[in-house]
Amino acid sequence: MVLLSHLLFNGPAAHSNTFTFNCTGGTYTVISGVLQGNSTCTGVVVLDSSVTRIEYATFFEGDGGSITSISIPASVTYIYPDFPLGFRNSNLTQYIVNPNNPNYSSVDGVLYNKDQTRLIAYPRGKAGTTFSTPNSVTTVSNYAFQCSRYLETISIGANVTTLNDAFFDYNGACWSGSLVREITVSASNSNYSSVDGVLFDKNVTRLIKYPYAKPGTSYTVPSTVTQIGGFRNNTTLTSITLPEGLRTIDTYAFSESIITSISIPDSVDSYGSYPFYQNRALESFTVGAANSILKSVDGVLYSKDGTTLLEYPGGRRNESFSIPSGVTTLASQWTYAQYLKSMTVPSTVTAIGSGGFSNWYQDSYLVFQGNSSLSSISGNYATNIIYCGAANSAITAHAASVSGTVSCQSQPPVPEPTPQPVEPPATEPVVPPTDTAPINPIPEPLPPIDPEPLELPAPEPIPVERPQENPSIEPLAPSEVIDAVFADGTITPADAEAVVDSLMEDGKVTEAEATTLIETLTDGGALSKAEEDLIIDALSADGEITQSEVTNLSETLSADGKFTEAEKELVAEALIESADGQAVTVESIAEAGITLEDLPAEQPVEVRQDENGNEVVITAEVAVALELLTSAGDIVSAIFENPEQLLFAIGNLGADMSEEERKEASETIIAATIVGNIATTTMTTTIGGIGYRRLN
């Protein structure tokens, strides 16, 4: 009882302590020992000794990304290992760790754990075009080389045993392209190899990472490869040839790349989630006739039995598409079809996933045939819905969610074909209207579609004034419309539509317009549900909500120094909408200024593989719980304050960890068990009923 009393009265403080510290050019914040991501510092930053933890995705972005050096004190006992501290500071040249720190160290500005067996972070602005991992390093953290500005060659040392394709990554958060042209591997390394600058496992059976800046626009994968990934965000290759003998296509393997076609060999028998996610250049799939799990029909990818539409090529230029009868499911990864204006859905379809066509919000149609069996639909689809069958709640609910209409027409509308160029008479050339802009500008657009077939002038034509569908005289500026609509303090659906139409007058909602809208709505205090819906509608009016729009929403809502739970929920809703049905990444959560706790419990934040190769969905609830397992002190505290969460966390131990991480977490739990005199028998019995969730 003496030990128990000591823990109860001397455990973690009940209330958070918030401190703000001065630094060159501004300030930074520490809450209960945890360094916060917001900072206005510049130049050299020396963290205060009150900092004990640096959590995942701590951007610590200085004013304009201008921090050049971060000094980590001896007091820091935990640094999240798989996302580099302050990576957004493009001028960051070094991490400096106090020599007395028990867990971490730095060598030549690079951040390591204490014994330098794990390379945690390479400073983004560090000079030099080449870097070799020291012989002591066995593990390279995910995103360790995120956004490095100058590296052209990364050399993997002889003793590295753990790294994956995320060890260096480039995406929208980097603001500029990677210069890495090659990855080399020591010949003495027993786990990895390099062929022509591309990273493989030792036997060249798994392609792990293709360098972003490797010269050339085409690549032929070696014939020995049976598992492929590593082309995510690649914007140099337009053609990749896969070998017969390939068996596994990894999750996100080719996502956001610019390949225009792909031929999947007969041998592929494992197809990950979202391998062609947001690939807007891809025009067709081809699958070998003898493939056991996949088939392609007219360039579209289906399951072998034809019941699931897996991928529709995002770059396919057809304006209409009819789903074959017999298809029951559109997978959530079925892509972003930027040219589609009309999709016909047979009565056999029961579920439509979260993909969509990007011009869904204007002049597009969703046509349901017969008596629809649809039970669920998510994603961005047409606002014009044609359905003549028996009442269907899923269709009705979707129409309401997109402010759409459901009507019955005997014949579905057929998009007018893109007209061929017509030579007008030399004496009276036809001049296209100068005020017509593409609905959704994209690279290499098709010629504009005229609203009516082109007619050559007849002799002595009678001039006819064509009425406009939406006549308007001296249209109001968006800010004037906003002020006028909110003058009476209420928002009707017509008001909301007027605001969005006004903001979209020039084809997009600018950041300044979004900020004005948000500030206007929040002037009256807490947002109503109608006001929240209007903000989401405005941000998504151009087809998608971007990460920068989510960040602007967060910053505008918190500009008054208050960030209410309701406002965080709104930011979380916008962030989830921007993910468009996919897992929300830890970096996007942090950039949005919220935490895992602000997301719905079941929101996916990671898709990984367990030790048996099964895909595992890590939800926000699981991720929050698992954070308990990183500190013995937190575990002991949870024993008395929140034992159910602790049991839930332990039940999910290993869901998002490597073998090394599982070992470390297990040792942490053992230490906490000894200190807290935990009733292990009871916990073991309880834990047996808890598990993590797998994708089927």
N, C-alpha and C positions, 0 to 999 in steps of 0.2 A: 504493500500500500504506500510505502514511502516513495518508491519510484513512480507510481501512478500519480500521486499528488504532485510530485515535482514536474511531471509532464503537463498536467492540467494548468498549473499556475505559471509555468515558464515556457510555454509553447509559443507559436507564432502569434504576433499581435492581432487583436481582434479587428482593428481598424487600419485601413490603408494610410500610409504616410506619404504625402506628396511634397517633393522638393523641386525647386527650380534653380538651376545653376547658371551663372554667367559664363560666357565663352567669347572668344573673339568674334565680334560681329553680331552676337545675339545671345540666346539662351537654349538650354535643353532641360528635360524633365526626368525625374526618377520617382517612381511610385512603388513604395514598399520594396525598395532595392532593385526594381526592374527598370532598366533603361527604356525610355519610350522612343518611338520612332520619329516623333516630331522634333525638329531642331531648326534653328536659324543661325547656326554657327558657320564660321568660315575659317579657312586656314587650319592651324594646328589646334586639336582638341585633346585635352587631358581630362579623362573622366574622373569624377570624384570617387573617393573610397567608399561612399555609401552605395555604389553600384555593386550588386552581387550577382545579378542574372541578366543575360542578354538573350531574349526569346527569339523565336523564328521570325523571319522577314522584318527585322528591325532595320528599316531603311536608313534611319538617322541621316536623312538627306539635308545637308546644309543649304543655305541660301544659294539657289542656282546650282546645287551640286558641287559647291566649291570647297568642301573640307579636303584638306591635303594629307592629314595625318591623324590617326586615332590612337591614343595611349590608353591601354587597359590596365587598371590597377590590380594589385595583389588580391583585393577583396572579391574579385569576380570568380565565382566557383562554377558557373554554368554558362556556356555559349551554345545556342542552338547550332548543331553541326552541319546542317544541310541547306543553309541559306546565308550568304555572306553579309556580315554587318556592314551597313553603309555602302552597298555596292552601287547605288545610284550616284554617288559622288564621282563624277567623271575624272576629277583631278586627284583622287585619293592615291597616294603613292606608297603609303606604308602603314602597317599596324605595329605598334610598339607595346610589348607586354612587360610588365614589371617582373624582374628576375625572381622575385619572391612569390609570384603567383604559383599556387600548388598544382594547377590543372592545365595551364596554357603557356605557350612560349611563342616567340617570333624570331625568325631568322631572315635577315636581309629584307625586312618589311613584310614577309609572308607569315600568315597566322597558322599555327599548329597547335596540337595538344601538347602536353608537357614533355613527353618523351619523343615527340616529333614522329610518331607512327601514323598520325592522321593529318593530312593537309586540309585545313578548313577553308581558307580564303586567300586568294591572290588579289592584291589591290587593283582596282580597275584602271587607274592611271599610272601604274608602275611602268617605267621606261624599259625598253628591251624588247626584241622581237622573238627571242627564244627563252624557254624555261624547261629545266629538267627536274623531276622530283628527286629529292635526296634518297640515298639508299635506305635510310631509316623508315621511309614512308611505306606503309602497307595498305592504307586506305585513302582514297581521294574522295572528299565529300561531294555530294550533289551540288551543282552550281558553284563549285570552288573557283572556277575561272569565268564566272558570269560577267559578260559585257566587257571583258578586258579589251582595252583600246589599241594596244600595240603588238600583242603577241601574234606571231605568224607560225611558229612551230612549238608544239608541246611534246616533250619527251617523257615517256613513262618509264620509271626506273625498274630495276631488276626484281625488287621485292614487293611491288604492288600486287595485292591479291583481290582488292575490292574497288571497283568503279563501274559506273554505267553511263549511258549516253547523256545523262544530265550533268556530267562533271564539268562540261562547259556548254553554255547555252546562250543563244541569242534570240530575243523576241522583242515585242513592242516596247518593253520597259527599257531597252538599251539605247533607243533613239538613233542608232547608227549600226552599220553592218560589221560583221566579224572579219578580221584579217587572217584568221587561222587557215593556213593552206595545207598543213600536214600534221599528222600525229605519228610520232615514231615510238617504238618500244624497244627496250633493251633486249638483245638476243638471249640474255640469261633469264628473262622473265618466263616463269613456267605457266602463267595464266593467260597472258595476252600477247598479241602479235600485231604487226603493221604490214600491210601490203599496199605499196604505191601511195603511202600517206593516209590510208584508211585504217581505222582501228577494228580489230577482230579479236575473238578469243584465240587461244594458242593454236588450235587446230584449224582455224579459218572456217569454222562451221557456223559461227554467229557473227553477223556484221553489227557492230556496236555503235560506231559513230563515223559519219562521213563529214569531213571538214567543210565549213560553210564557204570558204573562199578558194577551195581547190579549183584550179583552172579546168575549163571544159563544160559543155552543156549536156553531155551524155555520159552514161556510165553503165558498164556491163558487170554485174555482180559475179564474183568467182563461182565456178561450178561446185565447189565444196560446201557452199553456204546452205544451211538448212533452216536458219532462223534469221530474220531480218528486222532491223529497226534503224534509228539513227539518222533519218532524213528530214526530221521535223524542222520546219521553218527554213528549209533550204531554198534559196531563191536564185540559184545558178543553173541547176539541172532541169532540163525540159524532157529528158528521156532517160528511163532506167530500164534495163533489161534484166529480168529475173530468171534464174537458172531452173531447169528441170531438176528436181531433187529438193527444192525449197519446200519446207513443210509448214513453217510458222511465220505469219506476218504479225508483228508486235502491235500493241496499242499505240496509237499516234505515230506509227512508223513513217508515214509520208504526209502527215497533216500540215496544212498551211504551206505546202510546197507548190511548185509551178509546173510539175510534169503535166503533159497534155493527154497522155494515154498510158494505160498499163495493161500488160498481158500477164495473167495469173496462171502459172503452170498447173498441170494435172496433179502434181505431187502435193500441193498445199492442202493440209487437212486441219489447220488451226488458224483462225482468223480473229485477231484482237478487236477491242473496242475502238471505234473512231480512227482507224488507220489512215483515212483520207479526209479527216475533219477539216472543214473550211478550205478545201483545195478548189479554188475558183477557176483554175485553168484546165482542169481535167475534163475531157470531152467524151471519153468512152472507156469502158472496161471490156476486156476479152478474157475468156476463161476456157481452158482446155476442156474438150468434150468429156474426158474421162475423170475430171475432178469429182471427188466424192462428196464435197460439202457445198460447192458453189456452182453457179452457172450464170452466163450473161445472155440477155435477150435484147437485141437492138442497142447494145452498148450499155445497158443498165445491169447492175449486179443484184442477183437474187440468191437465196438459199437453194440448195440442189432440188428440193421438192417444190420450189416455186411459191411457197406460202409466205415467205418474208422478203420484202424489198429491202436490201441491205444498203445499197449506195446508188444514188442517182448522180451522174457526173455534174459537178457544180458549174462547169464551163460549157455544157451542152447548150447549143443555141436554139433549140426548139422552143416555141412559145406556148405549146400545149403538150400535154402528156396524159395518156389514158393508162391507168394501172390495169394490168391483165386480171381478168376474172380468176378467182382461185387464191389470189393474194389475200392473206388475213391480217398481216402486220406490216407497217412501215417502221423499220427499226429507228431508234432515236438518233442513230448516226447517219440517217439517209441523205444528209448533206444540205447545202445551201444552193438552191437552183436560181441563179441570178437572172435568167432569161424567161423563166416560166411565167405565163399570165393566166393559164387555165390548167387545172388538173381534174381529171374525171376519176371518181372513186367507185369501184363496183360494190355491190351489196355484200360481198363476202368479207370486206375489210372490217375488222373489229377494233383495231388500235392503230392510231397514227402517232408516231413519235415526234420528238421536239425539233427535228429539222424543219426547214421551211423554204419558201422562195422569197428572195430578198425584196422584191417589189410587190409583196403581198398587200401593201396598204393602198395601192392605187390601181384601179381598173383591172383587177385580177379576179378570177372566178374559181370557186371550189364546187364541183358538180358531183352530187351523190346520185347514184343510179338505184332504181327499184326501192325496196323497203330496206333501208340501211341497217346493218348489224353493228354499227359503230358503238363502242362503249367508252372509248377514251380518245382524246385528242389534245396534244400540247404542242406549242411552238407557234411560229408566225405564218399564218395562212391567209387566204383571201377574205376580204370583207363582204364580197358579193357571193352569197351561197345559194345554190340552186338545188332544191330538194322537193320532190313531189310525193314521197312515200309516207308511210305511217309515222306518227310523232316519234321523235328520237331526242332524248334529253341531252345526249352528248353534243349533237349538232346545235341544238338550241343554246346550250351553255357556251359553246365556242363562239357562236354568233354574238352573244352578249359580251363576251370577253374582248372581242375586237371591234365592238360597236358596229357590227355588221348587220346585214339584212338577209333573211331567208325568203326566197320566192320560188314559185313553181312556174317553169317555162316548158313548153312542149319540146323545144329544141334548145340545147345549150349553146351559148354564144361561141362562135369560132373566131379566134383572133384573126384580124386581117393580115394577110401575108405582107411581108416587107416588100414594098414596091421596087421594081427594077428602075434604074435611071431612065428617064424619058427625055429625049432631046426636044425642047420646045421650038416653035417657029423662030427663025432668026430675027424676024421683025418685032416679035413681041415675046421676049424671053420670060419664062416664069421664074420669079424670085421667091425663094422660101422665106417665110416670116422670120424676122431677125430676133423676135422675142421668144422663140420656141427653144427650150432647153431639154435635154434628155431627162426622163423621169428619175433615172438612177444612174448617173455617169459611171462608167466602168472603163477599164483599159480596152482598147480596140473596139469601140462600140459599133453596132450595126447602124446603117443609115437611118435617120429619124423616120418614124412612121407617120404619114399624114393622116389626119382624121377621116378624110374622104379620098377615094381614088382620084388620081390626077386627071383633070379634064383639059383638053386643049381648047383654046378659045375658038368659038364659032364666029362666023361672019356677023357683024353688027349685033353683038350680044346685048341683051337687056340687063343693065346692072341691077343686081339684087343685093340688098344689105343683109348679110348672114347674121342672125341673132346669136349672141354669145350665150353659152349655157349658164354662166355666172356673171351677168353684167355688173359692173362696179364702176362708180364714178369717184375719182379722187380717193383711192383706198387709204384707209388709216394705216399708220405705222404700227408695228406689233405692240410697242409700248402703249400707244393710245388705245388699241383694242383691249389690252389687258386692263388698263385703268377703267375703261368704259364697262367692261364685263363685270368687274368686281365692285362697281360703284354701290350696288345695293347689298353687298355683303353675302350674297348667295351665289351658288354655281349650279346652273341647270345643265343637262346634257348638251343643249344647244349652245350654251355659253362656252362649254369646254371645246366643242367642235369649232366654234368661231376663233377661239384662241389658237388652237393647233393649226387651223387653216391659215391664220395670219402669220404665225411663226414660220410656216412652211412656204410662204409666198415665194421665197427665192430658192426653194428646193431643199433647204436644210434648216435646222435649228442651231444657231451659233451658240458658243459658250456664253457670250454676253447676253443673248436673249434668254437662255435658260436661267442665268443668274438673276436677271430682272424678274422673271416669272417667280422663281423660288423666293426671292426677297419680298416681292409683293404679297405673296400668299402668307408668308410667315410674319408679316407686319401685324397681322391681326391676332397673333398668339399661336396656340397649338393648331396644327393642321387637321382639317376634317378629312374623312375618308374620301369625299369627292375631290378635295384639293390634292390629296396624295395621288389619287388615280389620274388627275390631270397632269401632274408632274411626270408620272411614268409614261402617260400617253405622249406628252411633248417630247420627252427624251427619245422615245422609240419611234417617233413619227417618220423618221427617214429610213426605217427598216431595221435598225438595231441600236442598242445602247452600248456605247463604247466605254472602256475603262476610264478614259479621261473625263467623260460625262459623269460617271459615278463618283470619281474623285472630286470634281467640281461641285456636285450635289452635296457631298460630305463636308467640304470646306465651307460652302455657303451656309449650310445649316448650323455649323459649329462656330461661325464667325463671331457670334455674340458671346462667346465664352461658355455657352451652354450647349450640351449635346444630349438631348433627352432620349429616353429609351424608345419612344415612339419615332423619333427622328432616325435613330440607329436602325430600327426595323424598316423604315422606308429606304434607307441606303442599302440595307441587306436585300430588300426586294429588288431594287434596281440592279444590284450586283448579280443576283441570281438570274434576273432577266438578261443581263449582258452575257452571262455564260450560256444562255440558250439551251438549257437542259443538260449541260455538261457539268463535270465537277468544277467547283469554284476553287481556284488555286490559292495557296497561302499567300503568295505575293500580292494577288489582287485584293484579298481580304485586308491585308495591312495597308495597301495603298488607298483603300477606301476609308481608312481611319476607324475601322471597327474590329471586333475580335470574333473568334469562333463562337463565343457565347451569344453573340448577337444574331447568329444564323439559326434557322429552324433545325431542330435536333437531327432530322433525317436528311439534311442537305449534304450530298456528297462533296467532300473536299479533296479526295485523293482516290485514284484507282491504281492499286498495286497488285503484286503477286505474292502469295504466301510461299512457304518453303517447298510446297508440292506443285507450284506453278499455277495454282488456282487464282483467278482474279478475285480481289477483295475490294469491296467498296468501304472506304473509311469515311464515316459520316462526321458531321461537326460534333455530335454528342460523344462519339468514340474518341475523336481527336482531343477534345477537352479533357476527357477522363484519363486518357493515356499520359497527359502531361503530368499527372500526379506521380507517375512512375519514374520521373527523372530526378527526384530529390527525396532522400530519406526523410528529411524534415517535413515535406509536404505529405508524405505517406502517413507519418505518425500523427500529424495534425488531422488528416482525414479520418483516421481510425475513430477519433472522438467527435469530430464535427460532421462528417458526411460519410459514414461507413458504406452506405449503399453505392455511392459513386466510386469508392475505392474498390469494392467488389466488382463493379462493372468494368473498371479499368483493368483489373487483374485478369478478368475473364477474357478480355480482348488483348492481353499481352501477346505480342508477336504478330498482330494483324498488320502492323506497318513497320516492322523492324527486320533488319538483317540478322544473321546469326550472331554477329558480334554485339549488336544492340540488344538482342534478347538476353545474351549472357550478362551484359552490364546491368540491364533492368532487373534481372533476377537477383543479382548480387545486391542491388539497392534495396529490393524488397526484403531480402534476408537480413540486411543490416537493420532495417526498420522493425522487423519482427523481433529481433533481439532487444533493441532499445525499448520498444513499447510493450514487450511481453504479450504479443498478440496471441489470441486463442486460435492457433493454426488449424486445429481439427475442425472447428466450426466453419472457418473461412474456406477450407478445402472442400467441405461438403457443399457449401453455397456456390463456390466457383464452378463446380461441376455442371451446373445448369445454365451457365452463361457461355455464349460463343459469339463469333463475329459472323457477319453476313456476307455471303458469296453470291456473285453473279452466276445465274444458271446458264 
